[in-house]
Amino acid sequence: MAEIQPVCGWRYNAELSADIDAYVSPLFDVVSTKQREALYRNPFNSIHLSVPRGPDPAAEALRRLKEWKQQGVLKQDDLPGIYAYYQYFRLPGTPHREYCRKGFMCHIRAYDWAENVVLRHENTLPTSVNDRAELLACTEFQTSATHGLYRDDTFELERYLDEAMQDPLYQTEEDYQGARDVLAVIQDARVIRRFQEVLASRQVILADGHHRYEGSLVYRQARMLADPENTGNEPWHFHLMYLTNSAADDLRILPTHRLLLELPGQTSDEEFLKQLARYFTVLPKDDAYDLPELIAGKTWAFGLYLDGKAYKLRLKPEVHSQLTWDTTPEVKALDLTVLHYFVLERVLGIAGPDAQRQWTGIAYVRNFSECLTRVDRGEARAAFITNEVTMDEVERVCHSGAVMPPKSTFFYPKTIGGFLFTSIRDDENQNAFQTTLTPGL
């Protein structure tokens, strides 16, 4: 199903690559203001291409890109390849275990959602998609890979990736999230063909980067309209993606908790608890820091922190049938769907997914302690502590053709920008090696 192609990657020159930590950057949608300002002070940091600023940000990115190419700051690899990308990391609670998420970066055909090859699990915001499409149209340069998932229970491709990692191109000491990132390349035509054959029989679930991927779709559609005689093999038909195996245990999804910044109207804490009790069993608990453990592995269970007091909430099974949103059974079964429907809609009156997505009274926070602190400081009225979404739930929802509530998944760690760039310009993608590796030829 999925067509992938090797790429002639663009990378920082050998001198700069020796200090690659100074030039990589977080993804555009997870960059804090403080992080941005520190990164912008480095004139060669990749953030200048991925999150450009100025009166015309896209034009500024193009100006800088041309300058970097002319000065040799960025150089294109001579041969196309598939780039192995490993991320080593640890998680809170298991500090003695080092995980390693194994994957590879390549170009994948930018399939429309209706083609059912690349599957999404969340909706996008048009303004963010348009920003990404405008930047791509101006620069024809991809600065960070989106994250896609394929499933291979035999783990065939990991053997080739492990071999490539014996001779890495470079690695970070520690990126902004505490992970160590390592890059290597596979340029063996026989091995690359096998990667293509494996992916040709599989669908891909988009884990991260929905806006960037959809930006590629928008740009591709514009180019197709401008050139009706296109062959379908032009480089702008393709998108840079980091592909990992969803069968791997080192693929981690972290929970994203919900902070209620306000309670609509003049709702008191007592009234809020009373309304919740219509749908949930509400049990007071002594210590808020026990909440993650108390709800772990339990369906439709949540922690609530309200006015310095902790509660365990669990939906009354008999009320689940009241969930009337027009979506699939797979989505209705999710903890977060239950939370958004019975708390945000039924208790708080924020009716429907669209209204909830636009409501400014909610914040999405990944750090558990931060949730409690912000309630204690009066920055939020309440915190709902959630379990993580499982990979099985992601797959079932995607295959059902539906999407999850906003901010349902946080795949950890995030990929970084600046580790590998790719071009979709015609004059920077001319090589017989790539065009002879189309699956089925």
C-alpha positions in Angstrom: 0.0 0.0 0.0 2.5 2.6 1.1 5.1 3.7 -1.4 8.4 4.9 0.1 11.5 6.2 -1.6 15.1 6.8 -0.5 16.3 10.4 -0.4 19.5 12.3 -1.0 19.4 14.0 2.4 20.6 17.5 3.2 22.6 17.7 6.4 24.8 20.1 8.3 28.4 20.1 7.0 31.0 17.9 8.8 32.3 20.7 11.0 28.8 21.7 12.3 27.6 18.1 12.5 30.4 17.5 15.1 28.4 19.7 17.4 24.9 18.7 16.2 23.3 19.5 19.5 23.7 23.2 18.8 21.7 23.0 15.6 18.8 20.7 16.2 15.5 22.1 17.5 12.1 20.9 18.8 9.1 20.6 16.4 7.3 23.8 15.6 4.3 22.9 17.7 6.1 22.0 20.9 8.6 25.0 21.1 8.1 27.1 24.1 8.7 30.9 23.9 11.8 30.6 26.1 13.2 27.7 24.0 12.6 29.7 20.8 14.5 32.7 21.9 17.5 30.7 23.0 17.6 28.8 19.7 17.1 31.9 17.5 20.3 33.4 19.0 22.2 30.7 17.1 22.3 32.0 13.4 22.6 28.4 12.1 20.0 26.6 14.2 17.4 24.7 12.3 14.6 26.7 13.9 15.2 29.5 11.4 13.9 27.1 8.7 11.2 25.2 10.7 9.7 28.1 12.6 10.9 31.2 10.7 9.9 34.7 11.9 9.7 38.2 10.5 7.1 40.1 8.5 7.1 37.3 5.9 8.4 34.2 7.7 8.3 31.8 4.6 10.3 34.3 2.5 12.8 34.7 5.4 13.2 30.9 5.6 13.9 30.8 1.8 16.4 33.6 2.0 18.3 31.8 4.8 18.1 28.4 3.1 19.7 29.8 -0.1 22.4 31.4 2.0 23.1 28.2 3.9 23.4 26.2 0.7 25.7 28.8 -1.0 27.9 29.0 2.1 28.0 25.2 2.5 26.3 25.2 5.9 24.1 22.5 4.5 25.3 19.9 2.1 23.4 17.2 0.1 24.5 13.6 0.3 25.8 12.2 -3.0 23.8 9.0 -2.8 20.2 8.5 -1.8 19.4 6.3 1.1 17.1 5.3 3.9 18.2 7.0 7.2 18.1 4.9 10.3 17.1 7.1 13.3 17.2 5.8 16.9 16.1 7.6 20.0 17.4 6.4 23.4 15.4 7.7 26.4 14.2 6.9 29.9 10.8 7.5 31.6 9.9 8.7 35.0 9.2 5.8 37.3 11.6 3.5 35.4 14.9 5.5 35.5 17.0 2.4 35.3 15.6 1.2 32.0 16.8 2.8 28.8 14.4 2.5 25.9 15.4 2.7 22.3 12.8 3.6 19.7 14.0 2.3 16.3 12.9 3.7 13.0 14.0 5.2 9.7 13.4 8.3 7.7 12.5 8.3 4.0 10.1 9.9 1.6 6.5 8.5 1.5 4.0 9.3 -1.2 1.6 12.0 0.2 -1.6 10.0 0.1 -4.9 11.8 0.5 -6.9 10.6 3.6 -9.5 9.1 1.3 -7.0 6.7 -0.2 -6.9 4.9 3.2 -3.1 4.3 3.1 -2.0 6.9 5.6 -4.5 7.0 8.5 -5.0 9.9 10.9 -6.3 9.9 14.5 -6.9 13.6 15.1 -8.3 16.6 13.3 -6.2 19.6 12.2 -6.5 23.4 12.4 -6.8 25.0 9.0 -4.6 28.0 10.0 -1.7 25.7 11.1 -2.1 23.6 7.9 -1.9 26.7 5.7 1.2 27.9 7.5 2.9 24.6 6.9 1.8 24.6 3.3 2.9 28.1 2.7 6.4 27.4 4.1 6.7 24.2 2.0 5.6 26.0 -1.2 8.1 28.8 -0.6 11.2 26.7 0.3 10.4 23.3 -1.2 12.4 21.9 1.8 11.3 19.6 4.6 12.9 20.4 7.9 11.6 17.7 10.2 10.0 14.3 9.6 6.5 13.5 10.7 6.1 10.3 12.6 4.3 7.3 11.1 3.6 3.8 12.3 3.6 0.6 10.4 3.1 -2.9 12.0 5.5 -5.8 11.4 5.4 -8.5 14.1 8.4 -10.2 12.5 10.7 -7.2 13.1 12.4 -7.9 9.8 13.7 -4.4 9.1 15.2 -3.8 12.5 18.1 -6.2 11.6 19.1 -3.8 8.8 18.7 -0.8 11.0 20.9 -2.3 13.7 23.6 -3.0 11.2 23.5 0.6 9.9 23.8 1.8 13.5 27.2 0.2 13.8 28.5 3.2 11.8 26.5 6.2 12.8 26.7 9.6 11.0 26.4 11.5 14.2 24.4 11.7 17.5 23.2 14.2 20.0 24.5 14.2 23.6 21.0 14.9 24.8 18.2 16.8 23.1 15.7 19.2 24.7 13.6 16.4 26.0 16.5 14.3 27.4 16.7 11.8 24.6 19.8 10.8 22.7 19.3 10.8 19.0 21.5 8.8 16.6 21.5 8.9 12.7 22.9 6.4 10.3 22.2 5.7 6.6 21.5 2.6 4.4 22.5 3.0 0.8 22.5 -0.7 -0.3 20.0 -0.9 -3.2 19.1 -4.5 -2.3 18.3 -3.6 1.3 16.4 -0.4 0.3 14.2 -2.5 -2.0 13.4 -4.8 0.8 12.2 -1.8 2.9 10.0 -0.8 0.0 8.6 -4.3 -0.3 7.7 -4.5 3.3 6.0 -1.1 3.4 4.2 -1.8 0.1 1.9 -4.2 1.9 1.1 -2.0 4.8 -0.9 1.0 5.9 0.7 3.8 7.9 -0.8 5.4 11.0 0.2 9.0 11.4 1.4 9.3 15.0 2.7 12.9 15.0 2.8 15.7 12.5 -0.8 15.9 11.2 -0.5 19.6 10.3 2.8 19.1 8.4 1.5 16.1 6.6 -1.7 17.8 5.6 0.4 20.8 4.5 2.2 18.5 2.1 -1.3 17.4 0.8 -2.3 21.0 0.2 0.9 21.8 -1.6 0.7 18.7 -3.7 -2.9 19.4 -4.7 -1.9 22.9 -5.8 1.0 21.6 -7.9 -1.2 19.0 -9.6 -3.8 21.7 -10.5 -1.0 23.8 -11.9 0.5 20.9 -13.9 -2.3 18.5 -15.0 0.3 16.6 -17.1 2.4 15.6 -14.1 3.6 12.0 -14.0 2.9 11.4 -10.3 6.6 10.7 -9.7 7.7 14.4 -9.2 9.4 14.9 -5.8 6.6 17.2 -4.6 4.3 14.1 -4.5 6.4 12.9 -1.5 6.7 13.7 2.2 9.5 13.2 4.7 8.4 10.7 7.4 10.0 8.8 10.3 8.6 5.3 10.3 8.6 3.1 13.4 7.2 -0.4 14.1 4.0 -0.2 16.2 4.7 -3.8 17.4 7.8 -2.6 19.3 7.6 -2.3 23.1 9.8 0.8 23.0 7.0 2.8 21.3 5.7 4.8 24.2 2.6 7.0 24.5 2.3 9.3 27.5 -0.9 10.7 29.0 -2.1 14.2 28.5 -4.1 15.5 31.4 -6.8 18.1 31.3 -6.8 21.4 33.3 -10.1 23.2 33.6 -9.1 26.9 33.8 -12.6 27.9 34.6 -16.0 26.5 35.4 -18.7 28.1 33.3 -21.1 30.4 35.0 -20.9 30.6 38.8 -20.5 26.9 39.4 -19.2 26.2 42.9 -16.9 23.3 43.7 -19.8 21.6 45.6 -22.2 21.9 42.7 -19.5 20.6 40.3 -19.0 17.5 42.4 -22.7 17.0 42.7 -23.1 17.2 38.9 -20.2 14.7 38.4 -21.9 12.3 40.7 -24.8 11.9 38.3 -22.4 10.0 36.0 -19.4 9.0 38.0 -18.7 7.2 41.3 -16.8 9.9 43.2 -14.4 8.7 45.9 -12.4 11.1 48.1 -8.7 10.2 48.4 -6.1 11.2 51.0 -3.2 12.0 48.7 -3.4 13.5 45.2 0.0 12.0 44.3 -1.6 8.6 44.5 -4.1 9.3 41.7 -2.0 8.0 38.8 -1.5 4.7 40.5 -5.2 4.5 41.6 -6.5 4.8 38.1 -3.8 2.9 36.3 -5.2 0.2 34.0 -8.8 1.0 34.9 -11.3 1.7 32.2 -13.1 5.1 32.3 -11.3 6.1 35.5 -9.9 9.5 36.2 -8.2 11.4 39.0 -9.7 14.8 40.0 -7.8 17.5 41.9 -10.1 20.3 43.1 -9.4 22.9 45.7 -6.6 20.9 47.3 -8.7 17.8 47.5 -8.2 14.5 45.5 -10.9 12.3 44.1 -11.0 9.1 42.1 -13.8 9.1 39.5 -15.1 6.1 37.6 -17.9 6.2 35.1 -21.0 4.3 36.2 -21.2 1.5 33.6 -25.0 1.9 33.0 -24.6 5.5 31.8 -22.2 4.9 29.0 -25.1 4.2 26.6 -26.0 7.9 27.0 -23.0 8.8 25.0 -24.7 10.0 21.8 -21.9 11.5 19.7 -22.0 10.5 16.1 -18.8 8.4 16.0 -17.6 4.9 16.0 -17.8 2.4 18.9 -14.0 2.4 19.0 -14.0 6.1 19.8 -16.9 5.9 22.2 -14.9 3.3 24.2 -12.0 5.7 24.9 -11.4 7.1 28.3 -11.0 10.6 26.8 -14.2 10.4 24.9 -16.0 9.6 28.2 -14.2 12.5 29.9 -15.0 15.0 27.1 -18.6 13.9 26.8 -19.8 13.5 30.4 -17.6 16.2 31.9 -17.3 18.9 29.3 -20.6 18.5 27.5 -23.0 17.1 30.1 -21.7 18.7 33.2 -20.1 22.0 31.9 -22.4 22.5 28.9 -19.6 22.7 26.2 -21.6 20.8 23.6 -19.9 18.9 20.9 -16.3 18.2 19.8 -16.1 21.4 17.7 -17.1 23.7 20.5 -14.8 21.9 22.9 -11.8 22.2 20.5 -12.3 26.0 20.5 -13.1 26.4 24.2 -10.4 28.5 25.9 -11.3 27.2 29.3 -9.3 24.0 29.0 -5.5 23.4 28.9 -3.7 20.2 28.0 -0.8 19.4 30.3 1.5 16.3 30.2 3.3 16.9 33.6 1.3 15.5 36.5 2.9 17.6 39.2 2.3 20.8 37.1 -1.4 20.0 37.1 -1.5 20.0 40.9 0.7 23.1 41.2 -1.4 25.1 38.8 -4.6 24.3 40.7 -2.9 25.2 44.0 -1.7 28.5 42.6 -5.2 29.4 41.4 -4.3 29.2 37.7 -6.9 26.5 37.2 -10.0 25.4 39.0 -9.5 21.6 38.6 -7.3 19.0 37.1 -8.4 15.7 35.5 -5.7 13.1 35.6 -5.9 10.5 32.8 -4.4 7.2 31.7 -2.4 7.0 28.6 -4.0 5.9 25.3 -2.7 2.4 24.2 -1.3 1.6 20.8 -4.1 -0.9 20.4 -6.7 1.8 20.9 -4.9 4.1 18.4 -4.9 1.3 15.8 -8.5 0.4 16.3 -9.7 4.0 16.1 -7.7 4.7 12.9 -8.9 1.5 11.2 -12.5 2.5 12.2 -12.1 5.7 10.1 -12.7 8.0 13.0 -10.6 10.5 15.0 -9.9 10.8 18.7 -10.6 13.8 21.0 -8.0 16.5 20.8 -4.6 15.9 22.4 -5.3 12.2 23.0 -1.8 10.9 22.3 1.6 12.1 23.1 4.1 9.8 21.5 7.4 10.1 23.3 10.0 11.2 22.6 9.3 13.6 19.8 11.4 13.6 16.7 13.8 16.6 16.4 14.2 19.2 13.6 17.5 19.7 11.9 18.7 16.1 12.1 17.9 15.5 8.4 16.5 17.8 5.8 15.0 16.8 2.4 14.3 18.7 -0.8 11.3 18.3 -3.1 12.8 20.5 -5.9 13.1 18.7 -9.2 16.7 19.8 -9.7 17.8 18.3 -6.4 16.2 14.9 -6.9 17.8 13.7 -10.1 19.2 10.2 -9.6 18.7 7.0 -11.4 19.1 5.0 -8.1 15.9 6.4 -6.7 13.7 6.0 -9.8 14.7 2.4 -10.3 13.6 1.4 -6.8 9.8 1.8 -7.2 8.1 -1.2 -5.6 7.0 -3.8 -8.2 9.5 -2.8 -10.9 
